[in-house]
Amino acid sequence: MLNKLAAIIRKDTLLRFEGRSELLFFLILPLVFTFLIGGGMPAASGGDNRIFLPVADEDGTARSAALVAALAAGDTVRPEVMGRANAEALLDDEAVAAVLVIPAGFGAALTADGLAAGQPADVVVLALPTSNIGQVVGSEVSRAANALARPLAVAHLATESVAAVRPFASETERAAFFDGALALAAAEAAPPARVAYETPAGGNSYDQRAQASAGQLVTWVFIPLLGASGLFALERVLGTLRRLMTTPTRKSTFLLGAIGGQYGMALVQMAILVLFGVLVMRVPWARDPAALVVILAAFGLAGVALGTALGTFIKTEGQASNLSIMLGMAMALLGGCWWPMELFPTGMQQIAKVLPTTWAMSALTDITMRGQGLVDILPEAGVLLAFAAVFFLVGLWRFRYE
Amino acid sequence: MNKVLTIMWKDARVLFGDWAAVALIIAGPLVLALGMGLVTGAFSGGDAPAIGRIPVVLVDEDGGQLAAALAGLLTSNDLSDLLAVEALTDPDAARARVAAGDASAAVLIPAGFSDSFMPDMATGELPAPVAAVVVGDPGAPVGAAVVRSVVDAFAARADTAVAGVRAGLTQLASSGAASPAELPALGQRLGEALFADGAVAATASVIRVETRNVTATGQPFNPLAYFAPGMALLFLMYAVTLGARTLLSERREGTLARMLAAPVSSAQVLGGKVGGIFLGGFIQLAALILLTTLLFRLNWGNPLSVALLVVAAALAATGWGLLIAAVAANSGQITNMGMALTLLFGILGGSFVPLNDAWPALDWLSRITPNRWALDGFTALAAGDGGAAVLVPVAALLVMAVVLFAAAALLFRRRQGALLTA
């Protein structure tokens, strides 16, 4: 029995890796995708890696200059003032993904009269629709604008609230009061922290490297596991399955060997991708090794079981190859492997629970980002094992030698 | 010419007669574009991700006026489409909900939060701050960031209001407009006016930041206009490699030799085969454009420019297909190399995710891919740009096609005997 199993596993491994191109899909492409989508290695210190931000300052006042200076003092963008035509030309050429426009009237809106008029000072971030940089720049401009606006807002509130309970005798008095309050607010120390931000105990903040490492692992391991269906199709087409009938080999032995081989290769592939994540991307995969082993083992079983079940429906190796790519990609995408699941509409999040990829990704996020352990990922592991049981039963029930 | 067209048509029929291949090159990109459309909110009419209601748990251990105002803001009608807030009493239970991924964020308002904003009426000094805590789920970064930004904005406005009261009182005292004895009562009145229900939340921003996506029409950009061509181009590369595979599989099966036994020149056979690869790619891309227009109501832009871009993209992709066929030893190698190139070009050319933001250095490398040029052209057209916007992408794709055709021809010439005979 064991000899037969070993022979089948050896045969399948040799078949799969008979061409060196298999290494592309087994190793090279998964690593390249993980590295590129994860944004590479953690940033090295030194050098100015801030986003270059052309600024069209059409206002030209001290206030607009202060906004640019506040941006320049931050860690996110590197502003450079230029004409609007030049800035927009850079955007049109896609040399930059966002441009800041400070319209004329910005400074005037931030004077006592402007604030009293109740019209906010506008700034506009023009962004390429195909880039996320616009959102990043928008957030950073808001941060700098709030810091710049605080003394003005304080002085404005002071003036308005005092005027409400004790009206000023003249506009001159009102203006003098505003200036005095503004001087006080500007001299005030930075406001105390009123909000503390935490992540769950033992967890870390969102990490694109962890998302890419986990998501690409699920994607690239799942596709070949589904592709295991091609192995059955190939053997059926070549007639080797029929030949097996003439040998004293039970159906269960053959299936166990075929499935075991694919499963073993998936475990090796997962181990390599996890090691790459730990050593190169600095992803905290090793936070709870027992949890990691359990969930990867369960995910591998669910994948190979689905491949086995698929193998009983498709007729040729080509069909298996095409179907495994399409299904694997779609299930990875809808399972949250490419983007966090929270971006999906609520209904879609519920529907996606019928996919093994969703449960695998959820557990891997628990481990790498939420700081969860073995006990916490057991529900996901249980669901994956249930998937495996159902798919294996379907595969066993429908399996035919011819 | 008829012979060339016959071979072209035969190859296209063979390609589209294989339901598994059709499923991959037509249904595949449609399903993936649909999934990406759902993710990006392309079907909700907005240009931002159509994130569902963010699950938030709230624990108010303070019970003060500001805590009530914050809770009121989080559960207000204005935010009811964005946040689904559930009130809890136990902070540990709230943290556990976030740790399990059941809530995107927990907002914990500790006892003393409201009082810590209130300055001493006699001295004007503020007590030590007691911070509200936002516990964010790292697996739900957008939802957690939204909740954090709502709480941050509330706290900043409350803080500004407090600073306003303090500055007002200080000014009144220093200018002699109010005596020290009057200040406590005045401070009480000012505070009550500013911290009345909802007043803090309603305090307007002094500077308004608007982020505007740039499109020629001024209309919001539909994210599907990026992902649909991205997926179509990804699978175009695979479709042409399926076509290129027939070159070697026909040699293996001997049908190529049989064709040459007929009154057909080798140039006509090769021309027909190349035409067949092109036709397969063209039909696949055109069908996807038609289907996404009908199913997703996607506006691809000026039809003539779109057609020009489709032809140029299919030609460039055909060039890559031919080059693979020219260097591969058998049809299995073409499949593997084709799939590898499909995926590599997909990631480099931006079919999966736009990489230029994170990897500016890859920009030059992406220029060897038909995906990048065609995607540039398709997104420009979808954004409302005129036909001139596709001139550079079309020219680049045609140059790519010519170079690749020439390279493949050179390689084919070297191995002509082996290729055209069994």
Interface residues (C-beta under 8 A of the other chain):
Chain A: G19 S21 E22 L24 F25 L29 V32 F33 L36 I37 G39 G40 L91 E94 A97 L110 L115 G118 P120 A121 D122 V123 V124 V125 L126 A127 L128 P129 T130 S131 N132 I133 G134 Q135 V137 G138 V141 S142 A145 N146 L148 A149 R150 L152 A153 V154 A155 H156 L157 A158 T159 S161 V162 A164 V165 R166 F177 G180 A181 L184 A185 E188 P191 P192 A193 R194 V195 A196 Y197 E198 T199 P200 A201 G203 N204 S205 Y206 D207 I314 T316 G318 Q319 S321 N322 L323 I325 M326 M329 A330 L333 L334 W338 W339 P340 M341 E342 L343 F344 P345 T346 G347 M348 Q349 S362 T365 D366 M369 R370 G371 Q372 D376
Chain B: D18 A20 A21 A23 L24 A27 G28 V31 L32 G35 M36 L38 V39 T40 G41 S44 D47 P49 A50 I51 G52 R53 I54 R95 V98 A99 A100 G101 S104 F117 L126 P129 A131 A132 V133 V134 V135 G136 D137 P138 G139 A140 P141 V142 G143 A144 R148 V151 D152 A155 A156 A158 D159 T160 A161 A163 G164 V165 A167 G168 T170 Q171 L172 S174 S175 A177 A178 L186 R189 L190 A193 L194 T203 A204 S205 V206 I207 R208 V209 E210 T211 R212 N213 V214 T215 F221 P223 Y226 G332 Q333 T335 N336 M337 M339 A340 L343 L344 I347 G350 F352 V353 P354 L355 N356 D357 A358 W359 L362 D376 T379 A383
